[in-house]
């Protein structure tokens, strides 16, 4: 007798023997269990840090549950991903004649350290500091296992952020100079007087938004050169105290409600076009609202905001030509792109979105920078890759994070940012027996690498 009937999603043929059905169920169960074991094994292989597989309060008495929720929220970091690592690593492409030659500083998810390298990828110096040496790596939170952002001073001192925990200042030999315990996150900006502008956050119960569950409230915080707090402005209150307060209607009501990820002090070059851009105001990026804003730190209010052209954005920055450059993580039909646009007319003058031969995507982080020669330096964080583009979008320098882990080194560490320092920056502290000019010549000597070999 021919025909079939569907039973709980499995189709049996009437002319099959009963034993065949039983064997089928047996193999389905075995396959399903094997799949979950494989997934758990992949997770178990991940070392401390942030790794991916690469293609190719209110004064109210809190309950115990609320206190635990606040502690968990304040320790929020970036969840480790899973992307297969490519075989190529280090500098894979370098065209000296077209690149903006200099030195490169990078931080990645493999460890709490920053590495300075030349254009060929040779390591010249490394800063490293484990703030919790007595805690086993497997017991540390993810945010304790790497630096999210750093700033290098000309004398070799370094600022480093343990995401949502503290800000360290180290000397060039990685000795601790001071620490700020203010839950800094994402970004650092240093003004001409040495003041430090950072983003900080605090988990609170705010009945206006949620009477039971905590929210993360972001702040713009200013420190002096010794790490002492001067001022702190709530970004949430700055929005409330502005004409842009209706934006908060689309804000979620618990957890990381804003996720501010960029801070840049304005120099006033656009003040003739809008007083909102006067010197001393601050440009920020609010990822959870898909919005970039300018905050007046004197009135503690948002005086300019723009959204709608991007999604989950990072690192807006004002260029010398008055335009803005921005890393748009998911606004390109769910894919990434970097765009240059006029902040007043919103006219887009330049877009890079990758290609089939050179795909480009970072879901959670990323950075982009216009170099003095007109090239663009982009960090594709989740895929552990940074590359330099000419204005006509030719890749003339590429670096793939060499830090690998897992079985057969199949995991690649997130590459949070690569920063380029040109020949006008002095690095004579690197080697007291070597002239700085000779060092720069060494670091920018010509190398040609083709097809990643």
BELQUIRA-V779651 format. One record per pair of residues at least 24 apart in sequence whose ideal C-beta (glycine too) atoms are under 6 Angstrom apart, sorted by sequence separation. I is the first residue (numbers start at 1). GAP is how many residues later the second one is. D is the distance in Angstrom with one decimal. If there is no record, write none. Layout:
i,gap,d
I,GAP,D
I,GAP,D
This chain:
i,gap,d
260,24,5.5
261,24,5.3
292,24,4.7
336,24,5.5
94,25,5.8
197,25,5.7
235,25,5.7
287,25,5.7
336,25,4.7
260,26,5.3
261,26,5.2
335,26,5.4
336,26,5.5
195,27,5.8
196,27,4.2
276,27,4.1
50,28,5.7
258,28,5.1
259,28,4.2
276,28,3.8
285,28,5.8
384,28,4.0
51,29,5.6
52,29,3.9
53,29,4.7
54,29,4.6
91,29,5.4
159,29,5.7
259,29,4.4
384,29,5.9
50,30,5.4
53,30,3.7
54,30,5.1
56,30,4.9
91,30,3.7
258,30,5.3
338,30,4.6
52,31,3.4
53,31,3.7
54,31,4.5
90,31,4.1
127,31,4.9
194,31,4.1
285,31,5.4
384,31,4.6
54,32,5.1
386,32,3.9
381,33,5.3
46,34,5.7
112,34,5.6
381,34,5.6
112,35,5.2
381,35,5.8
114,36,4.7
379,36,5.8
109,37,4.8
151,37,4.6
149,38,5.7
379,38,5.1
149,39,5.7
151,39,6.0
327,39,4.3
379,39,5.1
107,40,4.8
216,40,4.7
218,40,4.9
338,40,5.9
129,41,5.8
213,41,4.3
327,41,4.8
352,41,5.8
215,42,4.9
218,42,4.3
247,42,5.8
107,43,5.4
127,43,5.6
210,43,5.0
325,43,5.6
377,43,5.4
209,44,5.1
210,44,5.0
129,45,5.5
325,45,5.7
128,46,5.5
105,47,5.6
127,47,5.0
180,47,4.4
178,49,4.4
367,50,4.7
319,51,5.4
270,52,5.9
314,52,5.1
315,52,4.8
261,53,5.5
262,53,5.1
264,53,5.8
238,57,5.1
244,58,4.9
50,59,2.8
242,59,4.4
49,60,4.6
241,60,4.3
242,60,4.0
49,61,5.0
199,61,5.3
244,61,4.7
220,62,5.8
238,62,5.5
238,63,5.3
239,63,5.3
199,64,5.5
233,64,5.7
238,64,5.1
77,65,4.3
75,66,5.1
77,66,3.5
197,66,5.5
233,67,5.0
197,68,5.7
189,74,5.3
191,74,5.5
186,75,4.6
187,75,5.3
189,75,5.8
187,76,4.8
189,76,5.3
77,86,5.0
76,88,5.9
48,89,3.9
49,96,4.6
50,96,5.9
48,97,4.4
49,97,5.2
74,129,4.5
73,130,4.2
70,133,4.1
66,139,5.9
73,141,5.4
73,143,5.7
70,144,4.6
69,145,5.2
57,147,3.7
58,147,5.6
57,148,5.6
172,257,5.9
100,271,4.1
154,272,5.8
100,273,4.5
156,273,4.6
100,275,5.4
99,289,5.7
98,292,6.0
108,293,5.4
110,293,3.8
108,295,5.7
99,297,5.2
98,298,4.4
99,298,4.7
95,301,4.1
94,303,5.2
110,303,3.8
93,304,5.9
109,304,4.3
93,305,4.1
108,305,4.4
109,305,3.8
125,305,6.0
92,306,4.9
124,306,6.0
108,307,4.9
91,308,5.3
92,308,5.9
107,309,5.0
89,311,5.2
88,312,5.5
90,312,5.0
106,312,4.6
89,313,4.1
104,314,5.5
105,314,4.6
104,316,5.8
102,318,5.5
103,318,4.7
85,319,5.4
102,319,4.9
102,320,4.4
102,321,6.0
119,324,6.0
85,325,5.4
118,325,3.5
119,325,5.6
84,326,5.6
85,326,5.9
85,327,3.8
120,327,5.3
54,329,5.4
52,330,5.4
103,340,5.8
101,343,3.7
96,350,4.2
94,353,5.2
51,354,5.8
93,356,5.7
92,357,5.8
47,358,4.6
53,358,5.9
54,358,4.5
51,360,4.2
52,360,5.9
92,360,4.5
45,361,4.1
45,362,5.3
51,362,5.5
50,364,4.3
88,364,3.9
